[in-house]
Amino acid sequence: MNDYQGLQLLIAPRSPFCRKVVACIAEAGLQDQIALQIVDPWTDERLRAANPLCKVPTLMLTDGTALFDSAVIVQYIQDRSGAALIPRGESRWDALRREAQADGLADAVIRRFVERSGSDGDRASKVVRRQEQAIDAALGRFEQAPAWVDLPVDVGHIALACAIDYLNRRSPELDWSAGRPLLVEWFYDFRTRPSFVVASSTGVEQSGSIVQG
């Protein structure tokens, strides 16, 4: 019997966190076993019933409960599949730190976009500047501490690729690649990885809600 039969992942278009989870599912070889369901976090009451935060991704389990957010879902995939998404031993903490840094980068891009989409004001300008500082610092840290590039692919790499791809699409005016040759070379190579291609073919990259977590 398929241990994953009945599992359903609720996702929304464009979400870098959804793409991260879909790519991790592909890395674990489970893309044909976990059903993907695109939802609108603004209107779909099924999502709120499962996740009181009404955010994606949310993984529906066979017992009727749900798991969220993306970091928790990745750990579930790891535990159930035995995939090497999160290394064992001391390397675990480096991978999880890089995942958190990449997720924070994606969150900063989202918050910047939301603030810029609203009305002008001193508070909004301060929030935008703060998010831009976070984006620059996160990218800079990856660029200046390149030991992670040569490590076996883990959740930190996947999260970073998804965050950069979202930044590239959502805020091209920031020109994230300027002065970051290491990140540019790594990202454009990584985006051809089969799991990333799978994540890109699910509709996650298409237009849609920006609510995710």
Backbone hydrogen bonds, N-H to C=O, Kabsch-Sander energy under -0.5 kcal/mol:
donor,donor_aa,acceptor,acceptor_aa,energy
3,D,1,M,-0.5
5,Q,2,N,-1.6
7,L,4,Y,-2.4
8,Q,60,M,-1.8
9,L,35,A,-3.5
10,L,8,Q,-0.6
10,L,58,T,-3.2
11,I,9,L,-0.6
11,I,37,Q,-2.5
14,R,204,V,-7.9
15,S,12,A,-1.2
19,R,15,S,-2.1
20,K,16,P,-2.0
21,V,17,F,-1.8
22,V,18,C,-2.7
23,A,19,R,-2.7
24,C,20,K,-2.1
25,I,21,V,-2.4
26,A,22,V,-2.0
27,E,23,A,-2.5
28,A,24,C,-1.9
29,G,26,A,-1.4
30,L,25,I,-2.8
33,Q,30,L,-2.2
34,I,30,L,-1.5
35,A,7,L,-1.8
35,A,33,Q,-0.6
37,Q,9,L,-2.9
39,V,11,I,-3.0
43,T,40,D,-1.5
44,D,40,D,-2.9
45,E,43,T,-0.9
47,L,44,D,-0.8
48,R,44,D,-1.1
49,A,45,E,-2.2
50,A,46,R,-1.4
51,N,47,L,-3.1
54,C,51,N,-2.5
58,T,10,L,-1.6
59,L,67,L,-2.7
60,M,8,Q,-3.6
60,M,58,T,-0.6
61,L,59,L,-0.5
61,L,65,T,-2.9
64,G,61,L,-1.6
67,L,59,L,-2.3
70,S,213,G,-0.6
73,I,69,D,-2.2
74,V,70,S,-2.3
75,Q,71,A,-1.7
76,Y,72,V,-2.0
77,I,73,I,-2.5
78,Q,74,V,-2.5
79,D,75,Q,-2.6
80,R,76,Y,-2.5
81,S,77,I,-2.1
82,G,78,Q,-2.6
85,L,83,A,-0.7
91,S,88,R,-0.7
92,R,89,G,-1.5
93,W,90,E,-0.9
94,D,90,E,-0.8
95,A,91,S,-2.1
96,L,92,R,-2.5
97,R,93,W,-2.2
98,R,94,D,-2.4
99,E,95,A,-2.1
100,A,96,L,-2.5
101,Q,97,R,-2.5
102,A,98,R,-2.4
103,D,99,E,-2.9
104,G,100,A,-2.4
105,L,101,Q,-1.8
106,A,102,A,-2.3
107,D,103,D,-2.5
108,A,104,G,-2.2
109,V,105,L,-1.9
110,I,106,A,-2.1
111,R,107,D,-2.7
112,R,108,A,-2.4
113,F,109,V,-2.2
114,V,110,I,-2.5
115,E,111,R,-2.5
116,R,112,R,-2.4
117,S,113,F,-1.3
118,G,114,V,-0.7
118,G,115,E,-0.8
125,S,121,G,-2.5
126,K,122,D,-2.1
127,V,123,R,-2.3
128,V,124,A,-2.6
129,R,125,S,-2.4
130,R,126,K,-2.3
131,Q,127,V,-2.3
132,E,128,V,-2.4
133,Q,129,R,-2.2
134,A,130,R,-2.0
135,I,131,Q,-2.6
136,D,132,E,-2.4
137,A,133,Q,-2.5
138,A,134,A,-2.6
139,L,135,I,-2.3
140,G,136,D,-2.3
141,R,137,A,-2.3
142,F,138,A,-1.8
143,E,139,L,-2.3
144,Q,140,G,-2.5
145,A,141,R,-1.2
148,W,145,A,-0.7
149,V,146,P,-1.7
150,D,147,A,-0.9
151,L,148,W,-1.3
155,V,85,L,-3.1
158,I,154,D,-1.9
159,A,155,V,-2.7
160,L,156,G,-2.0
161,A,157,H,-2.5
162,C,158,I,-2.2
163,A,159,A,-2.2
164,I,160,L,-2.7
165,D,161,A,-2.3
166,Y,162,C,-2.0
167,L,163,A,-2.5
168,N,164,I,-2.9
169,R,165,D,-1.9
170,R,166,Y,-3.3
171,S,167,L,-2.3
174,L,171,S,-1.9
175,D,172,P,-1.6
178,A,175,D,-1.5
180,R,177,S,-2.1
184,V,180,R,-2.2
185,E,181,P,-2.4
186,W,182,L,-2.4
187,F,183,L,-3.0
188,Y,184,V,-2.3
189,D,185,E,-1.0
190,F,186,W,-2.9
191,R,187,F,-2.3
192,T,189,D,-1.3
193,R,190,F,-2.4
196,F,193,R,-0.8
197,V,193,R,-2.2
198,V,194,P,-2.6
199,A,195,S,-2.1
200,S,196,F,-1.8
201,S,197,V,-0.8
201,S,198,V,-1.0
202,T,199,A,-0.9
204,V,199,A,-0.6
206,Q,203,G,-1.2
212,Q,210,I,-0.6
213,G,56,V,-3.6
